[in-house]
Each structure stands twice: as C-alpha cells, then as structure tokens.
C-alpha cells in the first residue's frame, strides 16, 4: 500500500520444521537453504543487500480474488499471479538472483494451479535459497486490532502449507511486517516464541524514526514480554530505511516512472556514471544511521514484479557497474542473509521493552482512527474466531462423525482461511474500500456455513440425537424467525472453555409464558420481557418477535448442555414486569455484588458500588462525539479510515439529559437510556454477576449537517490517576500508558487527543492506590484517558472525507438499508480493589472471546444411532482446568495428529492466587479421548521444540531484565508446568474412547 505515504505491506515468514517421522515434512532432504545459502560479502567494504520483493495486500482497494487475477484494473493495476509467473523464470536463469515472498494466501492459490514440472522447479529454487519465504503467515496481519488467538492461528495456517510443501527450506527465519500501522509488543513476543531470529518493519512514528536515526538505534533487541524469561520473548528488530520502498530515483518497476539505467556509452542519455554516483551517496547516507558495514535496500513495493525482467535488468546493471572500483559492495540478498551478517558482527545492542503505538507520519497525522474503523466488521471478525474455536474443538471431539454425517460434509478449512485473510492489515483494521469489506464478510459467512454442518454432525454424534438444528446468528437484535413461534424447542449451549461457565440466555419469542428444563430435567427460573423499542428499530424487517425469553444456564467445561423449552398459555404476569420508574431520590439497580446509581436529573449513571468490598466510586458514563477535521485548520489533514483528527479540543456531549425506563425481574435489572434519536443504551445487572453490562446502540450517525462524527463512550471519575492508564496488547499482557509521553523518545505532542489514543483489544483500566475501574469491550476499539480519572472508548465513526492514505473513500458505511451503519455492542465494567481486579477481568475477558455458542433445535429430535444413548450434557474433560489455565487451541492437524495449546492467562504479580506456576497432566485431562503420544512444538507448530535454535545476540544489561519466575521441571512428556503468560504447544496422537 505504497500510496500511504510511501510505506507498504509485507509478510514475515516463519521457518517450518519437521513434524513427522521422516525428518523433512515433504519427504525431501533440504538443499543449501537458510543461512548456508547466503551470498559472500566483503568485510572491508560497505555491503548493500538488495532485496527484490513485492508487497501483495490480501485485499485493500480490490478484493482478494481481484488482486490475484488482476481484475478491476480501473481501481489498481495489480495481479499477483503474474508476479509469480514472471519472477520464477528470472530466478531459474540466474543463480545469483534472489526473491522473497510473504503472503501465503496468494502463493497457495498460485501453487494449486501449477504443473508438476513448475512445482519441481520452485522446490529447487526454495531448496537453494533463491526463493525465500519470509514471515510465512496466511497474511501479514494487523497488529493493533487483532487478537492473539487469531494471530497465532493465521500464522500457523501459513506455516502448515509451507512445511507440507517445502519442508525445512520453506521455514521462514525472519518476521517481516513492512506495512502494518504501528507494532505491538505481543506481536513481537509471539514471533519470538514461533522461532524467528529477527523482525523487520517499515512504519514507525516520524519523531521516533528521527531520534533513532540520530542515535543509530534503527536496530535493537525488543524485549517483548514482562513475564517470560529472556531470551524467550526477545526478538532482534530492525527498522527499514525507506518503509518498504526502493530509495528515491531507483524504482524500476513497470508501475514506476524512474529513469532506467542506460548503459550504451554513445547514447546521448547515457546515465551509468550519474546513477552509480547517486547510489553511492544514497548508500553512505543510509549507512550513517546504522551500526555495521551492512545496510538493506528493499527493491520493490506494492504489487511490483508483474514484469520481473524490468526490475532485474536494471538491478543487474546496478550491481555490474557499481562493483567496479567503489568502496560499496552490492549484492542480491534476502532479509535473513542481512540479519545473519548483523548477527556475525557480534555487537552489543540496546533493548526496548514498550511498543510502537501510536504511529504518526506527521505532526497532525496520527493513525489512531483505524483502531475503531468499521466496528461491525471488527465484531464479526471477533465472533468468527469464537465460532472457529467451537468448530475446531467439535471437529476433534466428534471424530470422523463430524466430517461426514446426517447434515452433509463438514469442513473447518473454509473458515480457517477466511479468518486468515481477515487478519490482514487492511481487513479487520477497517482500512479497505467498502466493497472489499463486504467481500471479507462474505468469505467469513461462507466459512460459517461449512462449520455449521460440521458442528451439527458432531453434536448429533456426541448426543446420540439427530435434531433439526437452527443457528440463530442475529440474537443480538432479537431475531431468530425459525424459533419465534415454536411451542417446543431445545437450546444447546456449547462451551469452548475448559471450565464450566454460567451465562444468561436470551431467545426471541412471541409467547409470554414458558417452562425451561435443564439437562437433568429440573425446572429453571425464567423470565419473559418485551423486546425494547431500541431493538425493534435496529432490526427493521428482519424479525418480528415481540418478547425475549431469558434464563440462566450452567454449561459444562469443553462440552455442551441442552435445555428444553416449552411454551405455555399466555400469562397475565407478563404485563406486571414494568412497574419500576425513576424515584425522586434517583434510580438504582443492584444485585448482591454491585449497585449502580443514576442521577435523578440527567438519567445518566452517577456511581458504582462494590457491595462486597465496600467500595464506592462516583462514575458518570456518557456519550460524546468528536467533530472530524475537514482539513481547514492547522494543516490539510482530515480524519479518515486511518487517521483520527478531531477538530476541537473537547468532544461534544450527545445529550446532557437522557430519557429512562427500567425493567426489573428476579433474574436481572435494566435501565434503558434513550440518549438521542441515534444513540441508546441499556445498563444491565444480571443476578450473581460481578460486573455492569452496558449494551450500546449507535447509528446511523447523522451527517446532514456536513460534519463527520467520531463517537465515544466516556467514564468520568474522581480517581487520581496522574496521567496513567493501562491497555492490553492483543488481548494478553498489559502495558502502562502515560498521557503525552513515550518511554524511549521525547515526544513533541501536536495532537493531544489523537496522539494519546491506543488500541484496546480486550480491556482498558485506570486506578489509584486502592480502586480500579476496568472496562472490557467486545471488539477492538481505540481508547484513552484524555484527562485524569477519565476513560473513553471510541465506538463508531462516520466521516465525509478521505484522509489521503490511499484508500480513496470516505469512511461512511451504508449499513443494512443504505442510510448508514447502526452498531450494537457491549462494555463490561468492573469496580474492585487493585489487588483483586485481575482475577475478574482476566477470566471474564477469556469468557467473552470464547463465549458459549447457542444452537437451537425444533422439537426433541430422533435417535441418531441405535447403539448410542441420548445425552443432554457432555464434557470432554475428566476435570476442569485450573482458573489460571486456558485451553487456547484444540484442533485436528492431519488425519493422524492433533494440536493442543495450553496457556497460562495471568501475569506475574497480578494475583496472589493465580500468578503461580501450574502443573497439568495431559494424560488425565480429557475424557473424550486418550492421548497416546505427546511431542512439544514451537508456538507456530512448524518445529519440534527441541529443534528450535535461534540466533543469539548480546544486549546492554538492564536493571529490569526479566528473570524466570521458576525453573521448569516437567515430570514427564504428559505432565507439564506452565509459568505466568506462557503458552505451550503440543502435537498429540489420540484414541477416542
């Protein structure tokens, strides 16, 4: 995406190593690949590593399909198939040439279309290190708006293809994120745990880059975890000099306009001497900012090399004429070969331990808007990960019956690939054109369809009943037409967590009185309430249920629980649920843990009390909007899909008084707040829950006043926070944020609002010495603390102008009916002591992104098999995992083996109870199957753990060097220990019981 001020998108490819009995996964021994294949250098000269590359966005201005085939040329001239078709003959003809490739989603497509002879040639090039994969994921994922679960999955998917196709020589050694718009610490930690030797990226803040160039710190060690012992999460990291583009005047692609090298001396336009002289000056100028006798130049950009001959012809001439008499040695190279030379320099490198957010490419150009852009797609992506984990698990638990069964042929791979594409830095980020966003959603929907078949097969196999399953995917707006009129139906809840959970189920119905029975046949307390006017407005003509049936459910760990529902004759009790009104002294709702207070005059939340801890905090929650800059002041910069630039210093309150009404039942209490004609909220307290649920609905954002708006939900308190607040990194470790401050360089703050926004994937909080207020979003959002004692999360954006970063469209989503996007979401709010808060938000954050999945069925079904007894409750575990452990992955790998990841989900020092090592006996964990063999793997599942060998680096010793929480002392291959924030990955063989 080079139009985005000259920086593009590139993929880091990981190394794939042996899993099977043959040492090499494709049955071929490796050639002279890896570091052995690196070209010779001249230690007495400045060595310039020319890296021919292409950056191929997996969707951006065009869809994935359009980019692959080169369609829709009116938008962009780009066809990935032609790039690979063009490069391979060039590599074949000259053994000195090199090329790197990143996006496996594209390469996989191309590979499937090739002849056997072409495949043989490509394998030879890979085995000789002439074609090298870097990064190796299905895409080059975004780093701000992605969840670590999905990052790991998409990287693993790419690694799997590379390993199965090319074996050890297909294993990437270098991570390569040349286009993502800022870089997270957790991303670097994951890369290190996947076995990468180094990481190169293109984009960082313009002030940070200037500082690093001055200090010669463009390359250093990134200590990417505050919990894992070094060097487990240490990753050598380099900033590329030109984003990912060639130096100015040296771009020789068909898409470029620079002068080619004209080397016939009797030509009037002969320019060899001129270009060689310019190149030498450019190389020495770049070398001033780096520490060794090696520099890297990225020769390529967005969708370059569609005519590879044009590039290579000029590079050949540059190398030929440059290497005759100068002090600069120029060579074809790769990122891994460049990294290898840096490692051999044996220098001592500085250490960084924070992250690279937020990113700005100018004084008023902070790329913090995309943290929220396209909020509906962001939620759909998060739900799709939830559904994919359910699908993966049931594929294992249902055994062969999950693939072929009474509902057809089930397939999880379609959703895996769609999710892999959705992690792209122009997908979930929300920075693509509208038709491309629609295409991402369409691909996810197709994946859901395939997984629904698989899940139906698996549930029938496990329960012994064939039922008419109904997947209701619009329950958030009370829509499920096939259920609404039924007199009898079942509700099966599948829980992907390895611990039992208690949840509340809400089903759209038209009756007013129902009986609900749990898996044992016992009656369950339930309530029927009217569908709110807020919801009726949102769903339009997509559903006609007038009521919702609400009941509590307890769902077995890693299993399902089935509840039966029967409609009774209509009851007069229903009309008596809405008696509560605002009291003169102010409205309150409460359960035994939490009380929420509302201001009698404004109707806004005014306070939260933790009744168990005797904590009380005045909290005003309200909605505001920032008026988006139109570029008519200070500079020409506008708010857009990437950039957040508010026009004024303070947001505009949406309303100072809201209309309220309440619903109070034995199961829950709610306050409905009508904030404006396009914004409403339900403040909800369920019985026995320790948090406040805020269900907000925003949109369509009005723009008839010709003002773009960026909407926030803000929480104001008297907490003394001294400019400090906290956000998660991709859903895992917590980072400390300080307003108007960067830990590693002196910030000149030019945008006091946008310049203090950070990505929030799973939580944001603030605290004083005693009290902590934590907010959990249900999708990635931008968030900040613009003033002490205040938190804000941006929930929706609608803009009228493009921000001139290449997408060429204003971010104004049409929504369901073309009148503008309406978005519904939730914020969960916790109030507790500082010491106890992690025990709440850690567990609930996991419960939100791995929520139980609801599957309905008409009637009671029929026996699926004569030899199976019908069961209404099932757990695949012999016993639940401890609270501090999470079953991150349970998935089928191939026909013989399975993938299991276990994760310690607490940081060191967060909890006196849970921040401790935990021992797990894998052999006695599962009841559904027996583990017959265990082999520990790298995080990316492409190397045996015992085979992982990374380059070692010398670093400046710091007082804050991380030491191991405790030495590992696994009792056996089956009995393993996990320390805080550790993820362990296993390849297992199983036998179903």
N, C-alpha and C positions, 0 to 999 in steps of 0.2 A: 504494500500500500504506500508507494513512494510519494504519492501526492500529499500525504500527511506530513508536510514539511520535511520531505526527504528521508523518512525512515520507514522501513518496510517490515515484512513478516517472514520469519524464517524458523525452521523447526530443528529442535535439538534431538538428535537420535542417539538412542542408548545401545549399549552393547548387549548382544544376545548370546547366551552361553548354553551349554548342553543341559538337557533335562533327562534324556533317555539313555538307555544302556549303551548305545553307540555314543562315542564321545562327541560326535557332531550331529546336530539335530537333522540335517538334510542328508546324512549318510556320506558326506564328502569331507575329507580332511581339508583344513584351511590352507590357503596358499600363503603367499608372503603379504599378508594384510596387516592392518593395525600399524603400530609404530615401526614395525620392521619394514614397512613399505614406504617410509618417508624418504624424500629425496635428500641428497647430500647438500650441505650448506658450507659456506666459507666462514670460519670462525674469525677471520681478520677483517671482514667486511660487514657492512650493514646489509642484512638479508631481508628482502621484501618477499613475503609469502603472498602470492597472488592466488585468491580463492575464487574460481569460477563457480557461480551459484545462481539459483533462481529462487525467488520467494513467491510461492503459489498459495494465495489465500483460499482456504476451503470455504468459499462464499464471501462476498462483500458487496461489490457493485452488481455482480451476477451470481446466479445460484451455483452450487457445486457442479451440477450437470452441465450448465452453460460454460463454466470455466474449463471443464475437462475437454469438451468437444470444440470449444472456440466459438460457440454460438453467441447471438446477440451482440454482434460487433459494433452496433451503433452506440453501445454503452462503453465498451472497452475491447481493444484488440488483444485477446488473451485466450490461448488454447493449450492446455497442459500436455495433451497427447503429442502435440507437435514438438514440444520441448524435448521430451524423452526420445522421440523418433529422431530428432536432429542431433542430439548430444552423443548417442551411442556410437554412430559411425566415426565421429571425430575422435573419441577415445580409442576405438579399435585401430584407427590409422596411426596413432602416435602414442607410444608407451609413456612419454613424459607428461602427457596431459592428465589433468585431474578434474573431477567434478563432484560436487556434493549434492545430495538430495535429502529432503526433510519430510514432506507431507505424505505419510504412508497411505492416507485415504485416497490420494490420487495415484500413487505408484501401484497400489493394489489393483485399481481398475485397469491401469495400463498393462500390468503383468498378466492379468487374466486374458488379455486379447492377443498376446504374443505367441509366435510359433515356437516349437521346441528348439529350433536352431537359434532363435533370438534369445530365448531363455538361457541356453547354454553359454552364449557369448556374454550375456550380462553377468552370469555367475562367475565367469572367468575374470571379468573386469572387477567385480567385487572382491574376488579372492586375491587379486593382485593389488588391491588398494587404490585402483584408479577411479572407480566409482565408489564413493564412500557415503554411507548414511550417517547423518548427524541428527541428534535429538530423538528420532525414532518413534514418536507418538503418532496416533492416528491423525492428529492435527498439532499445530503449535498453539497450545491453549492460552487463553487469557489468564492473567494472574490476580486480578482484583476481584472478579465476580464469580470465580469458580470455587467449588467446594473440593476439599482434598480427596474425598471419596471418588469423585468423578475425574479428577486429575489422574489419580493412580490408575483408574480403570482405562482411560483412553490411552495412557502411555503403555499399559500392559497389552492392550489390543494391538497397537503398532508393533511392539516387541515380538508378540506371538507370530505375526506374519513374517517378520524379518528373520526370526530364528528358524521357523519351519522352512523358509525358502532358501536362506543363505547360510545358516549355521553360525559358527563363531565369527566369521568375517563380516556378517551382517550386523554384528553387535556394535551399536554406536558408543563411542567413548567420550563424546563431548555433547553437552547440552547447548542448545542454540535457539535463543528467544530474541530474535532481532527486531521484532515489530510490536510485541505487547507494550502497553502504555503505562509502564511502571512495573516494579518487580517485587514480589512478596518474599518474605523470609521463609515461609513454609514451603514455597516452591523450591527454593534452593535446598532446603533440608530434604525434601522428597527426592530431588535429583541426586543428592549425595548418597542417600540410602539406596538408590537404584544402581549405584556403582559408577556414576560418572566421575571422570577425572577432572573435568573443568566445565565452565559455563561462560558463554559469551552472549552479550546482548547489545542492542543498538540504542535504545531510548533511555535517557535519564534527564533529570531536571537540568535546565541550561545553566543555572548557577552552580549546581553540584559539578557539572562537567568542567566548567571553567576552573573551579577550585582544584579538581583532580588533575587537570592538565598542568596547572601551576605547580602542584606538589608532586607530580609524577606518580599519582596513585590511580591511574586508569586500570591498573591490575592489582588485585589483592586477594587475601583469603576472606571468604564470607563465613563467619561462624553463625550458622543458621538455626541453631536451637539453644535455648537457655536450659535445656534439660538433658539432652543426650550427651554422653561423654565425648570429648574430642578424640579422634577426628571424625566420628560417625556422621556428623552433620556439617562438617567443614567442606567447603567447595571453593576451589580456586576460581575466581570470577574476573572476567575482563570486559571492559567497555570498548566497543569497536569505534574506530575514529570517525567514521562517516555514516553513522547509523548502520545501514547495510548496503549503501550505495557505493559506486566507484568514486574515486577522487574527481573533483570538478575537471572537465575537459577530457576525461579519459573513459567515457562511456561509449562502447562500440556495439551496441545492440541495434537491432532493426527499429526499436522503439525510441532510440536516442538520436540526437542531432549533432553530436560532436564530430570533429573532423577525423577521418581515418588516417592511418599512417601511410603517407605517400612516399615510397622509397626508390622511385626511379629518378636518379640524380639530374638527368637533363630535362626533367619536368619543371615548369615554372612554379608549381605549387609543392615542390619537394619540401617536406617538413620534418624529416627524421631528426635532424640536429635540434630543432626547436622543441619537439615533443620529448626527446631524451633529456634535454636540459631542464625542461619543466618538470619532468618526472623526478629527476634527481633532487631538485629543490623541494618538491612535494614530499618526497620520502624523508629527507633530512628534517623538514619542518615537523612532520608527524613524529619522527623519532625523538624529538626534544621532549615529548610528553610521556615517553615510555622508557623503561629502565634497562632493557637488554639490547643486543645487537640484532634483534629480530622485530619486525613490525608486520602487521597483516593488512592487506587491502582486499576488500570484498568487491570482486569484479562481477557485478550482476545486480539485479533488482527485481521489482515486481514482474513476474511472467517473462523474464528475459530468457534468451537462448531458444526462442522459437525458430531462429535461424542461427544455429550454433557456429556455423562457418564464419559468419561475420565477426563474432567475438573472438574466436580462436585465431583467425588470420591476423588480426591486429595485435593480440597478445603474443603470438609467436614472433611478430616483428619487434615488439617492445622488448621481449627477452633477448632476441638476437642482437639488436643494436645497443641495448643498454649494457649488456655484459661484455663490452669491449672497451676496456680502459678506464672505467669509473671505479669509485670506491663502493658501489652499490651492487649487490648480487641479487638478481631477480629470478624467481623460480615458481613453477606451478606447485601449489601446495594445498593443504586442507586445514581446517581448524585444529584437528587432532595433531597434525605434524607441527603446526605452530606452537600448540600447547606443550608438546614434547620438548621443543627447544627451550621454552621458558623454564620448564622443569629442570632441564640439564644445566641451566645457568647457575643453579644452586644458590640463589639469592634468598635473603630473608624478607618476607612480605608482611605488610601491615594487615590488620584484622578489622573487619567490620561486623557488627552484631545487630544492627537495626535493619530497616528495609529501604526500598527506593520509591516510596509513596509520600506525597502525591507527585506526579510528574507535570512539569510545565515546560513549554518550549518558548516562552517569552513572558514578559512582566505581567500580562493580563490574560495569559493562555494556560490556565490550569485544567488539565484533563481529569476533572473530577465529576463531570456530569454523567459520564457513562457508567459510573457506579450504580446509577438508578435507571438509565435509559431502557425503554421497552420493559416495564415492570411485569407485564403479563407474560412475556416470553421468559423472563427470569424465573417467575414462579412455575411455569410449565416445565422448564428445564429441571428445577429442583424436585418437582413431583415425579418427573420421569426417572430421575435417579432412584427415588424411593421405590417406584414400580419396578425398575430394573433389578434392584436388590431382591425384591419379592420373587420376581421371575427367576433369577439366578438360583435362589435357595430352593424353590419348589422344583426346579429342573433336577436338582440333586436328590431331594427328598422323594420325589415321585418316581425316580429311576427311569427305566425305559418307558413306563406308562405315561410320563409327562410329554414325551415327544410324539408318540402315536397313541391316540385314544379315541374315545367316543365323540370328541369335538373336532377331530381332524389332526393335522400335523402341526405341532407347536414348535416355535423357533425363537430363541432368545437373541440370535445374532443380529437380527434386523434392528432391534432397539439398541443393542450394544454399539453398532456402527453409527446409528443416528445420534446417540449420546456422544460418541467420539467426535463427530462433526460439530455438535452443539457446543463443545468446549472451546472451539476456535475463538481467537481473539477478536473476531468480528461477528460472532454469533451471540452467545449469551451476554456478551458485552453490550449488545444493543446498538452497535455502530454500523450496521448494514442498511442497505436500501430496504424499503418496505416489502417489495416483492420477494426479496431474499429472506427476510424474517418470516414471511408466510411459508416459504419453502422449508425452512428449518422446522417450523411447527408441523408442517405436513409430514415430513420424514419421521418426526417423533411419533405422530399419530399412527403411522403405518407400523412402527415398532410396537406400539401399544396393542394394536390389533393382533399381531402374532403372539405376543406374550399372553394375551387373554386366552387364546386357545391352549397354550401350554399350561397356564395356571388352572384352567378348567379341567384339563386332563389329569393334572397332578392331584387336585383336590378330590376328584372322583376316585382316583386310585387309592388315596390315603384314607378317605372317609368311607369307602365302600358304597357310595350312593351316586347315581347319575342324576344330576339336577339341571334344571333349566336356568343356568347361571345368568345373572344380569349384572353388568359392570356399569355402575352409575358414576360417571366422571364429572358431573356438574352438581354434586351435592353442596358445594359452597354457595350455590344460588338456589338451593332447594328445588332441584329439577331431577326427576327420575320417572318419566312418564309410564314406564312399564310396571312400576311398583305402586303408583299413587292410588289406584282403585282396587288393588288386590285385597281380598279378605284374609288370606293366609300366605305368609311367605317366611323365608328364613334369612337371617343375616349372619354371614360367616365373616369373621374378622381374622385375618392372618397377621401375625406379629413377627416382623423380621428381626427384632431384638432378642438377644439371648437372656433376657429376663422378662418375667411377666409384667404386664402393664395394665393400668386401669385407665379407661377412657370413657368419654361420653359420646354416644352415637346419636346423630340427628338424621331422620329419614323423612322426606316429604310424603305426606299422606293427605287423604281427603276425609277420613273418618275422624271422630272425636274421642273414641274410647277404644283402647287396645289392651290385650294381655300380652306380656312378654315373658318367655321362659328361658332360663339359662341352660347350659349343656346338660345339667343334671335333672332338668325338668322343674326346678324351683321357680316360683314367680319372682319377677324383677320389677321393682318400683319404676314406673314410667310416667311421663307427662306429655300431654298434647297441648301445643300452643299454636297460635295463629302465625302464619308466615307474615313477616313485617312488610309494611309498605315499601321500606327501603329495598327489600329483596324483590318484591313484585315489579318495581320499577327497573331493577337491574336485569332481570331475566326476560323481560318483554314477553314474546310469544313462545318461549321455549319450554314452558311448563305451567301447569295450572293447579298444582296442589295448593290448598288453602291453609294447610296446617303442617306442623312438624311433630313427629314422634321422637321424644328424647328419652334415652335410658342409659344407665351406667353399665359398663361391661368390663369384665376381667378377662384378659386374653393370655393364653399360655405362652411361655417362652419358646421362641423359634417354633411356632406352631399355630394352630387355629382353634377358635372356639365358635360354636354355632348356636345362635339364639333363634328361637321360634317366635313369630309374631302372629297374633290372630285379632281380627277386628271384631269388636262387639257393637251392639246397637248404640246409636248416638247418645251421648250423655249430656245432661244439663250442667254438670260440674264445669265443663269447659268454659262457659261464659263467666265464671267467677275468678278467673286467674288474673284479671287485670284491674284489681281494686286499688292497688297502691298508687298514690300520687305524691307529688312533691310536698314535703311538710314545711311548715313555716320556719322551722329551725334548720332546714337543709335536709337533703336526701342522703341516706346512707344505704349501702348494701354490704352484707358481711356473711362469712361462714366462720367456722371455728378457728381459722388461721388468720384471715385477712378481713379488714374493714376498709371500705372505700367511701370517702366523703365527697359531697358535691356542694358547690356554692349555691346558696338559695337564690341569689340574684342572677348569676350568669348561667347556671346549669352546668358549668364546667367542673371537672374533677378538681377538688381542692386539697385532698390529702389521702395518704395511705397509712394504715396502721397494721403492724405485725403483732397480732394479739398474743402469740406465744412468747415472743421475745420482749414484749412491752416497748416496741419501737413505734414512734410516730413521726411522720415526715410530711410537712406541707408540700404537696405536689400539684401544680397546675399543668394539666395537659391540654393543649390546644393546637389548632391547625392554622398555619400561615402559608403565604406564598411569596416567593421572590419574583419580582418583575425582571424578566430576562433582558439582558442588554441587547440593544439593536445596533450597537457599534457606533453610536453617535456622540460618545463622550470618551475622553482619555485616549482612546485608540479605536481602530475599526473592528476590534474583535467582538463577535456576537456569541451568545450561548447557542449551543448546538448539541448534536448527538454525543460528541466527545467532551466539549468544553462547557463548564459551568461558569457563567459570569453574570452575577446579579447586578442590576442597575443601581439599586440603592443599598445603603449600609445596613438596614434593618428590614426584616420581612414584614409583609402587610398581614394583620390578623384577618382570618377569614370571617370571623364573627366574634363579637365580644359577649354575645348572649345566644345561647342555644336553646331550642325547644326540647323538652324531655318528656318521656313517659317511661314507666317501669313495668316489668314483668317479674313477679316473684312466685316461685314454686318451691316445693320441697327439695328439688334437685338443683336449682340454680336461681340466681337473681340477676336481672339485667336492667341497665339503664340505656334507653335509646336516645341518642342525641342527634337532632336534626340541625346540622351546623349551617348549611346553606342549601340552595337548590341543587348543588352538585357535590355535596360532601355530607356524609353522615357517619355515625359510629355507634357501635353497641359496646358498652362496658359490661363485662360478664364475669360473674363469680360462680363457678360450679362448687357443689358440695365437696368438701375434703381436698380441694386443690389449693396449693400454696402460692399461686400467682394470680394476677389480674389479667384477663384476656380482653384486649381491645381489638374489635373487629371493625376495621375502617373500610369505607367505600368512597372512592374519589373519582369523579368524572361524569360526563365529559367535561374537561376543563374548558371554560368558555374563552374564546379568543375574538369575539365580535368587537371587542374594544381595541383590537390590533396590538395586544400585549401578550407575549408568551409568558407562561407561568410555571414555576417550579415549586411544588407543594411539599411542605414539611409537616411532620407531627413533632411538637416540641414539649419537653418536660422541664418545667422550671421549679427549682427547689432552693432552700437557703443553705445547702451544703457548701462548705468552704473547700473548694477543690483546687485552688491555686493554679488554674490553667491546665490541670492534668485530667485526662480521661483515658479510657482503655478500649481497644478494639481487638477482635480476633484476627488471626492470619489464616485465611482459607478454612476457617472453622476449627482450627486446632489451638496453637499456642497464642497467648495474649501478649500484645505489645502496648507499651506505655506511650501515650501521645501527649505532647505539650503544645499548647497553642503558640503559634508564631515562633516555632523553634524546629531545628533539625539537629540531630545528635552529632553529625560528622562535618557540618559546614555552617558558616554564619549566614543565616537567611536574611535577605532583604525582602520583607513581606510587602507585596504590592497588591494583593487581593486578600483582605483579612477574613473573608468568608470562604470563598472557593479554595483559597490556599491553606485552609485548615480542615478541609474535608478529607476523609479517609474511607476506604472500602470496609463495609461491615457485612460479613457473611453470615455470622450466627449470633453475635452479641456485641453490645456496647455497654459500658457502665462507667459510673463515677462514684467516688467515695470520699469520706473524710476519715478521721481516726476510728470511728465506730460503725458508721452506717454506710451501706452500699445500695444503690439503685441500679438495677440491671434490666436492660430491655433486649429481648430476643425477637428479631424479625423472622418472617417465614420465607424470605428470599434475600438475595444480595441487594444492599442499598447503600447509598452514601450517607455518612453520618459525621457528627462533630459535636464539640462543646464550644460554642462561639463566645459564651460568657460563663463565668464561674457559676456552678450549681445548676447548669442547664445542659440538656442533651437534646439533639434533634436528629431525625432521620428523614431523608427525602423519599417520599413515597410515589411521586408521579411527576412527569414533566410533559409539557406540550409547548412547542416552540414554533416560531414563524419564519426563522431564517436558518440557513446552513452556516456552519462555523468554519467553512473553508479548510477542512481537513480531508477532503477527497470524496466524501460520500455523496455530496451534491444534492442533498434533500434536507428540507426542514424536518425535524422530529415532531410530526403531527400525525399520530396513528389514527386511522379512521374508525376503529372499533367494529362492533358487530353490525351496526346499521349504517355506518358511514358518517355518523355525526360526531365521532370522537370516542376514544377508548375510555371505558369505565373499568376501574381496577378495584378489586376487593382483596384485602389481606388482613394479617393479624400481627399484633405486637403483644408479646407476653412480658409482663412487668413483675419483677421480684423486688421486694424490700426485705433486707435481712442484715445481720451483722456482717462485717467484712470477713471475719473468720469462717462463717458458715455459708457464704454466698456461692462459692464454687461448687459445693455439694448439691446445690439446687440447679444452677444454670448449666453445669456440665451434663448432668443426667437428662435434664429437660431438652437441651439442645439436640442431644442424640435422639431422644424420643420424638422430636419434631421432624427431623430429616429422615428418620427411619420409622415413620408412623405406621400403625396397623392399617392394613388395606381392607376395605369393606367390599364384600361381594354378596349380592342378594340372589335369591332363587325363588321362583314361583312354586308354591306348594311345598311338599316334603320330599319329592323325588322318588326314585325307584332304585332297588338294589343294583349295584354296578356289576357285581360278580357273586356267584353262589358261594364261593369259599371265603368271602370277606364279610365280617360283621360291620354293621353300620356304627361309626363312632362320630360323636359330635364334638369331641375335644381331643387334641393331639399336641404333643410336644416332642420335638426331635432330640431333646436333651435328657440326660439322666438327672442332671441337676442344673439349676441356673448358674450362669457365670456370676462372679462377684460384681458388685456395683461399679467398681473402677475398671472393669474389663469390658471390651466391646468386640463382638464378632463382626469385624469390618467386611469380610468377604467370605462367602461360601458359594462356590461356583464350579461347574464342570469345566475341565480344561480340555480334555480329549476323551476318547472312548474308554481310556484306561485309568485316568487320573483326575484329581480334583484339587482345587485351590482353596486354601483356608488362610485367612489373615486374622490375627488377634491383635488388639490394640489396647494399650493402657491409656485411658482417656483423662487422666489427671496429670497436672504439672507438679513438679517438686514444690513442697511448701504450701500448696493450695489448701490442703485438707489434712488435719491431724489423723483422720480416719482412713482416707483413700489415697493419699500421696505416698504409697509404700509399694515395694515390690510384691508381685502376686505370682503364685505358682499354679499352673494348670496341668492337669493330667489329660492329655488328648485322648488317650486310650479309653478313658472312662467318662468322656464328656458327652458323647452322642448315644442316644438310644435307638435312633432310626437306622444306624449302620455301625459296623465295626471297622476301625482303622487298622489296616493290615501292614502298612509301611508308611514311614514319615521321612521326608527329606526337606531340610530347611533351604529356602531360596532367598535371593535378593528381593527387595521390595517390588521391583518390576517383573519378577518371575522369569527372568531370562538368564540367570546364572545360579548355580548352586552356591549357597552361602560360603561354603568352604573354598570355592574357586574365585571369589571376589578379591581382587588385588588392585588397589588404586594407587596412583602416583602419590608419593609423599612430598610434603612441602615444609620448609622452615618458615616459622612465623615469629613476629615480635611477641614476646611473652607479656601477658596482661594479668592484672590482679584479678580479673573476672573470668579467667579461664575456667571452663566447666569441667568438673571432675565427676567421675562416675558416682551415681547415687549408691550403688552397691555392686560388687563384682557378681557377674552371672555365675550361677552354679547349678546348671541344669542337671537333674537327677538322671535323666535318660533322654533319648530322642523324643519320647512321648510326653515326658514330664518337663515342662519348660517354665522359665521365670521371665516375667516382663517387668521392667522398671518404668517409672513415670514417663509418659509420652512415647514409649517405644512401640513400634509395630513389628511384629514378626510374621513371616510369610512361609507357608509350608505347602509342599506338594505331597499329597497323600493318595494312597490306594485304599479303597474301601470295599466292604462286602455288606450289602443291605441285609438287614435282619428279616 
